[in-house]
Amino acid sequence: MERKHVNIIREIIYRIRAGESERQIGTNLGLSRPTVHKYKLLAEEKGYLDVTRAMVEEEELLRELGPAAKPPKIPSSIEPHRDYVTNMLEKGVEMMAIWQRLRDEHGYRGSYSSLRRFVSRLDLEKEPESYTRVHTAAGEEMQVDFGYVGKLYDPKSGRIRNAYVFVGTLGYSRHQYAEIVFDQKIPTWIALHRRCFEYFGGIPKVIVPDNLKAAVKKVLIYDPILGEAYRRMAQYYGFLVNPTRPRTPEHKGKVENGVHYVQRNFMAGRTFESADSANQRLKHWIIEIAGVRQHGTTRQAPLALFNQHEKQALIPLPKEAYVLNEVRMAKVHKDCHIQVGSCYYSIPYRYVSKKVSVHIGEKMLEVYDEQQNLVCTHVLLTKKGAWSTRNEHYPTHKAEYLMQTPQYCLKTAKQIGPATHAVVTLLFSEKPLYQLRSVQAILRLEKTVGDKRLEDACERALFYGDYHYRRIKEILNAALDREALPESPPKEERQPHLFARKSREFFINWEEASK
């Protein structure tokens, strides 16, 4: 028969000495009469029923009764395979796979339940893991993390998207900042920190983020490599970043509990029209409910602790907010441009095929070389597919070509002469962008033959109705521009086009069509 707890035995002795019968004791304590009678005989043998003696203590009963008898152990059928099972468990092999391998490779014929019982006893044999609760001083630490809160309507994209709550929890007061967003990208991460610091009115000395990509580029236990934008932000505001070790959520229990608190108490059972309305409600909820509740650990209201002790212990905010949102690497392509997002920015041609560091702010984009020397700046483009190009970033001959726009070509042709201007106007009236190269080639002939010869060649080309670059070039090569034009072109030659309007009107119409 299993021995009862020593406190129960002492209670039986106490009731016998008080005059209760064995039946009454059994009824009151939920014991059988034989059990009560057994301990009565033991008490009589030891002299514990003598009312003149002091009541027996638990220590004496333990000495007299000895340790409780343990139930008989039946060796597990898995015991011969203990080393193999423990080795497989350490390698992360699931129990079902271990059981199948035991049957296939080791001739085991026991049940899967036997393996489960054996593994459960192995867990009991392990020394229980304990933790040390870390208390932080006021203004010392803030833990930050994201948590999934379901799907919400995004007004910017006009669709339902996965939503996440960012929570920053101060270690001393447990006061929180929370905001719902639709991504965990670096610009969002940086902007959330800025708004969090402004909400608290100061900056904690240490921030403990989870090992998400926005904060930590490579997960290393003792040497985390921070994202460049986040590292610069930490240096600008004056805080340290101590990422948590991988797979150790207990190291950031304050914010883990804070995220779960928002998920279970604010989001659970509520519906919102959009993320904007949810964030408005969330701000009021933090102040009116979460901030005034009695915290389970501190036993005080987080908002009161923050206002009384922690707010003044934070690092003061700088005069200007941090503006760098992201730092990324980009390769300069052969067209002297880099691609950032869905936009294109020109870079000096000497950096073609090299990598540059791109610092993306809220309104400006800065480009640095490998030695962190500033290469150029651009206004940040917002429209997808947009281009920001500076002609001075191209080689001289390329820049000159880019500067020869249709407007420039028409102006230059007019300075050469009316025939040249008419040729350029006629070409642009056909397909302006397609004929641009041809027009530029015609105008370049002026550098080798001079204004007069080019003008005469264009006049002859117009006279015979073929005013394209190839024909003008042939006229100059054969020196036909030096010969006088006949009174009328031969019948076999094509007649020139006749226009009722002036050439300037073609240019105006082309400008309107190109808008």
HUBEL-V150427 format. One record per residue. N is the residue number from 0. D_CENTER is the distance of its C-alpha to the mean C-alpha in whole Angstrom. Layout:
BEGIN
N D_CENTER
N D_CENTER
END
This chain:
BEGIN
0 63
1 59
2 60
3 59
4 57
5 59
6 58
7 60
8 63
9 63
10 63
11 66
12 68
13 68
14 68
15 72
16 73
17 72
18 75
19 72
20 74
21 72
22 71
23 70
24 67
25 66
26 65
27 64
28 61
29 61
30 63
31 66
32 69
33 70
34 66
35 68
36 71
37 70
38 68
39 71
40 74
41 71
42 71
43 75
44 75
45 73
46 75
47 72
48 74
49 77
50 76
51 77
52 75
53 71
54 69
55 67
56 64
57 61
58 61
59 64
60 64
61 61
62 64
63 66
64 64
65 62
66 59
67 58
68 59
69 56
70 56
71 57
72 54
73 54
74 52
75 50
76 50
77 47
78 48
79 49
80 46
81 44
82 43
83 42
84 40
85 38
86 37
87 36
88 34
89 32
90 31
91 29
92 32
93 32
94 35
95 37
96 36
97 38
98 41
99 41
100 41
101 44
102 46
103 46
104 46
105 48
106 50
107 49
108 50
109 49
110 47
111 43
112 43
113 45
114 42
115 40
116 43
117 43
118 39
119 39
120 42
121 40
122 37
123 40
124 41
125 38
126 38
127 36
128 32
129 32
130 30
131 31
132 29
133 28
134 29
135 27
136 29
137 29
138 26
139 25
140 22
141 19
142 16
143 13
144 11
145 9
146 12
147 13
148 16
149 17
150 18
151 18
152 20
153 18
154 20
155 19
156 18
157 21
158 20
159 19
160 15
161 13
162 13
163 11
164 12
165 11
166 14
167 15
168 19
169 21
170 23
171 27
172 27
173 24
174 24
175 20
176 18
177 16
178 15
179 14
180 11
181 10
182 6
183 3
184 3
185 5
186 8
187 7
188 7
189 10
190 12
191 11
192 13
193 16
194 17
195 17
196 19
197 21
198 21
199 23
200 25
201 24
202 21
203 22
204 23
205 20
206 17
207 16
208 12
209 11
210 10
211 7
212 6
213 4
214 8
215 10
216 10
217 13
218 14
219 18
220 20
221 22
222 20
223 16
224 15
225 13
226 11
227 14
228 12
229 12
230 15
231 17
232 16
233 17
234 20
235 21
236 21
237 22
238 20
239 19
240 16
241 17
242 15
243 16
244 18
245 17
246 18
247 20
248 18
249 22
250 21
251 18
252 21
253 21
254 17
255 18
256 21
257 19
258 17
259 20
260 22
261 20
262 20
263 23
264 25
265 23
266 22
267 24
268 27
269 26
270 25
271 24
272 25
273 21
274 18
275 20
276 23
277 21
278 19
279 23
280 24
281 22
282 23
283 26
284 26
285 24
286 27
287 30
288 29
289 26
290 28
291 31
292 31
293 33
294 30
295 31
296 31
297 32
298 34
299 34
300 32
301 28
302 29
303 32
304 31
305 29
306 31
307 34
308 33
309 29
310 28
311 31
312 30
313 26
314 26
315 27
316 25
317 25
318 27
319 25
320 21
321 18
322 18
323 16
324 12
325 11
326 13
327 14
328 17
329 19
330 23
331 25
332 27
333 31
334 31
335 30
336 27
337 23
338 20
339 17
340 15
341 19
342 21
343 23
344 24
345 28
346 28
347 31
348 33
349 34
350 30
351 30
352 29
353 27
354 23
355 22
356 19
357 18
358 17
359 16
360 17
361 17
362 21
363 21
364 20
365 22
366 23
367 24
368 26
369 25
370 27
371 25
372 28
373 27
374 28
375 27
376 26
377 25
378 24
379 21
380 22
381 20
382 22
383 21
384 24
385 25
386 27
387 27
388 30
389 33
390 36
391 36
392 34
393 36
394 39
395 42
396 44
397 40
398 40
399 43
400 43
401 40
402 42
403 45
404 43
405 46
406 47
407 48
408 50
409 52
410 52
411 53
412 56
413 57
414 58
415 60
416 62
417 62
418 63
419 59
420 58
421 59
422 58
423 54
424 54
425 56
426 53
427 50
428 52
429 51
430 48
431 46
432 43
433 45
434 48
435 46
436 46
437 50
438 51
439 49
440 51
441 54
442 54
443 53
444 57
445 58
446 57
447 60
448 62
449 62
450 62
451 66
452 65
453 62
454 63
455 67
456 65
457 62
458 66
459 67
460 64
461 64
462 68
463 68
464 65
465 62
466 60
467 57
468 56
469 58
470 61
471 61
472 60
473 63
474 65
475 65
476 65
477 69
478 69
479 70
480 69
481 72
482 74
483 76
484 74
485 77
486 78
487 76
488 74
489 75
490 75
491 73
492 70
493 68
494 68
495 66
496 64
497 65
498 63
499 64
500 62
501 61
502 58
503 56
504 56
505 54
506 51
507 51
508 50
509 48
510 46
511 46
512 45
513 42
514 40
END
